[in-house]
């Protein structure tokens, strides 16, 4: 039986209505291609499932830079600093230098820069990648690892994350053990994979305890403190929970602000649990009970995984999930 013919650069060029050199320029991050052509080529690459390989029908791997790119969704805050610290530590051990980029959606200029640098590979941390971007990286044969992916990655893409579901469940079990029965959740974006996993884990423990967590007590916000404070104010005022699970420490800061504005005492009037265990968690008064996420270790694990798959590409992309643990401090107390 004859095997199915592989898609070639010529097939991509024909379907995109352009030339093979132009397709090669797109996959090499060249700037002398119009944005319309670049978008069209990336779409065709995705539709045809083209994947670059060695040989004459692919951009050569020769001349690859020895650097690895760490692409972050932003550099503000201690989450990014811890991720960078973990990647840098593993890179130093391996004797490899890193380049740091920032991906600012919806602009995909970071992708063009990454392709143009012809790096050894890239770790993408909290970057909301599209299917077309992932397909373009695969076509250009750039190994990548997603660190804490925002959406479920395809089976062909490697990733490292945290045990978000287990962390959310641990937060609920702690509050339930303290006697809290009227619980609420202040979560991040609905579409973010790790945010939903934390909610699902929290809800599983509440349901197992025979309690209800109605939708009115699960509020979604963004990850900014000010916006979280606005949402938390309405949540605390309108639903009067005795305990709130904030799906990040930054969101928990917003809950603290809202409680202060409403004259509520933490933990006397409302207990608060966060998620991440950033340094800010210990600076609060009272110090924040939170779920520790091993961010630096995740960064190191993602870098080491990238080296493994770049040296010996696997048939199935690896996945790794690092354990979380609850850290109990002063923001939670038994329900009187």
Residue pairs with C-beta under 8 A, 6 or more apart in sequence:
6 53
7 48
7 49
7 50
7 51
8 50
8 57
9 20
9 23
9 24
9 50
9 57
9 58
10 20
10 57
11 48
11 50
12 23
12 41
12 44
12 45
12 48
12 50
12 139
13 19
13 20
13 22
13 23
15 44
15 47
15 48
16 23
16 37
16 40
16 41
16 43
16 44
17 40
18 37
18 40
18 41
22 33
22 37
22 41
23 41
24 59
25 32
25 33
26 33
26 37
26 38
26 41
26 42
26 136
27 41
27 45
27 52
27 59
27 115
27 136
27 139
27 140
28 59
28 115
28 116
28 118
28 140
29 111
29 112
29 113
29 114
29 115
29 116
29 117
29 118
29 140
30 116
31 112
31 116
33 41
38 112
42 132
42 133
42 135
42 136
43 132
44 50
45 132
45 135
45 136
45 139
46 131
46 132
46 135
46 136
49 135
50 135
50 139
51 138
51 139
51 141
52 58
52 59
52 138
52 139
52 140
52 141
53 141
54 61
58 141
59 140
59 141
61 141
63 118
64 118
64 119
64 120
65 117
65 118
65 119
65 120
66 96
66 97
66 120
67 96
67 97
67 98
67 99
67 117
67 119
67 120
68 91
68 96
68 97
68 98
68 99
68 119
68 120
68 121
68 122
68 123
68 303
68 306
69 98
69 99
69 100
69 101
69 114
69 117
69 119
69 121
69 122
69 123
70 83
70 84
70 87
70 98
70 99
70 100
70 101
70 122
70 123
70 125
71 101
71 102
71 103
71 110
71 114
71 122
71 123
71 124
71 125
71 127
72 80
72 83
72 84
72 100
72 101
72 102
72 103
72 125
72 126
72 127
73 80
73 102
73 103
73 105
73 125
73 126
73 127
73 128
74 80
74 102
74 126
75 81
75 100
75 102
77 250
77 278
78 278
78 279
78 280
79 126
79 276
79 278
79 295
80 125
82 278
82 295
82 296
82 299
83 125
83 126
83 147
83 295
83 296
83 298
83 299
84 100
84 299
85 296
85 299
86 295
86 296
86 297
86 298
86 299
86 300
86 301
86 302
86 303
87 98
87 123
87 125
87 299
87 300
87 302
87 303
88 98
89 296
89 299
89 300
90 299
90 300
90 301
90 303
90 304
91 97
91 98
91 303
94 303
94 304
94 307
96 120
96 307
99 117
99 119
101 110
101 113
101 114
102 110
103 110
103 111
103 124
103 127
103 128
104 110
105 128
108 130
108 133
110 127
111 133
111 136
111 137
114 122
114 137
114 142
115 136
115 137
115 140
115 142
119 142
120 143
120 310
121 142
121 143
121 144
121 145
121 306
121 307
121 309
121 310
122 137
122 142
122 143
122 144
122 145
122 306
123 144
123 145
123 147
123 299
123 302
123 303
123 306
124 144
124 145
124 146
124 147
125 147
125 148
125 299
125 302
126 147
126 148
126 150
127 146
127 150
128 150
128 151
129 146
129 149
129 150
131 154
134 144
134 153
134 154
134 157
137 144
138 156
143 158
143 306
143 309
143 310
143 313
144 157
144 158
144 306
145 158
145 159
145 160
145 302
145 303
145 305
145 306
145 309
146 153
146 157
146 158
146 159
146 160
146 302
147 159
147 160
147 161
147 298
147 299
147 302
148 160
148 161
148 162
148 194
148 298
149 159
149 161
149 193
150 191
150 192
150 193
150 194
151 191
151 192
151 193
152 193
153 159
153 317
155 316
155 317
156 317
157 317
158 305
158 306
158 309
158 317
158 318
158 319
159 317
159 319
159 320
160 298
160 301
160 302
160 305
160 319
160 320
160 321
160 322
161 194
161 298
161 319
161 320
161 321
161 322
162 194
162 293
162 294
162 298
162 321
162 322
162 323
162 324
163 321
163 322
163 323
163 324
164 193
164 194
164 197
164 198
164 201
164 324
165 197
165 198
165 200
165 201
165 204
166 201
166 323
166 324
167 198
167 201
167 275
167 291
167 293
167 324
167 325
167 326
168 197
168 198
168 199
168 200
168 201
168 202
168 203
168 245
168 247
168 275
168 291
169 201
169 202
169 204
169 205
170 201
170 291
170 324
170 325
170 326
171 198
171 201
171 202
171 245
171 273
171 275
171 291
171 326
172 183
172 201
172 202
172 203
172 204
172 205
172 206
172 245
173 205
174 273
174 289
174 326
174 328
174 332
175 183
175 243
175 245
175 271
175 273
175 332
176 183
176 205
176 206
176 209
176 211
178 243
178 271
178 332
178 333
178 334
178 335
179 334
179 335
180 242
180 243
180 271
180 335
181 211
181 242
181 335
182 217
182 240
182 241
182 242
182 243
183 202
183 206
183 211
183 213
183 217
183 241
183 242
183 243
183 244
183 245
184 217
184 218
184 219
184 235
184 239
184 241
184 243
184 244
184 245
185 199
185 202
185 213
185 217
185 218
185 219
185 244
185 245
185 246
185 247
186 219
186 221
186 228
186 231
186 232
186 235
186 244
186 245
186 246
186 247
186 251
186 254
186 255
187 195
187 196
187 198
187 199
187 218
187 219
187 220
187 221
187 247
187 251
188 194
188 195
188 220
188 221
188 222
188 223
188 247
188 248
188 251
189 195
189 220
189 222
189 223
190 196
190 220
195 220
195 247
198 245
198 247
198 275
199 218
199 247
202 213
202 245
203 213
206 212
206 213
207 213
216 238
216 239
217 235
217 239
217 241
219 231
219 232
219 234
219 235
220 231
221 227
221 228
221 230
221 231
221 232
221 251
221 254
222 228
223 248
223 250
223 251
224 250
224 254
225 250
225 251
225 253
225 254
225 257
226 254
227 254
228 246
228 250
228 251
228 253
228 254
228 255
229 253
229 254
229 255
229 257
229 258
229 261
230 254
230 258
231 254
232 244
232 246
232 251
232 254
232 255
232 257
232 258
232 259
233 258
233 261
233 262
235 241
235 244
235 258
236 244
236 255
236 258
236 259
236 262
236 264
236 270
237 262
241 270
242 269
242 270
242 271
242 335
243 270
243 271
243 272
243 273
243 332
243 335
244 255
244 270
244 271
244 272
244 273
245 273
245 275
246 252
246 254
246 255
246 272
246 273
246 274
246 275
247 275
248 274
248 275
248 276
249 274
249 275
249 276
249 277
249 278
249 280
249 281
249 288
249 290
250 276
250 278
250 280
251 274
252 272
252 273
252 274
252 275
252 281
252 284
252 288
252 290
252 331
253 280
253 284
255 272
256 266
256 272
256 284
259 265
259 266
259 269
259 270
259 272
264 270
266 272
266 286
266 331
267 286
267 330
267 331
267 332
267 333
268 333
271 289
271 331
271 332
271 333
271 335
272 288
272 289
272 331
272 332
273 288
273 289
273 290
273 291
273 326
273 331
273 332
274 281
274 288
274 289
274 290
274 291
274 331
275 290
275 291
275 293
276 290
276 291
276 292
276 293
276 295
277 290
277 291
277 292
277 293
277 327
280 288
281 287
281 288
281 290
281 327
281 329
282 288
282 329
284 331
286 329
286 330
286 331
287 329
287 330
287 331
288 329
288 330
288 331
289 326
289 327
289 328
289 329
289 330
289 331
289 332
290 326
290 327
290 329
291 324
291 325
291 326
291 327
292 324
292 325
292 326
292 327
293 324
294 322
294 323
294 324
297 322
298 322
301 320
301 322
305 318
305 320
308 318
309 317
309 318
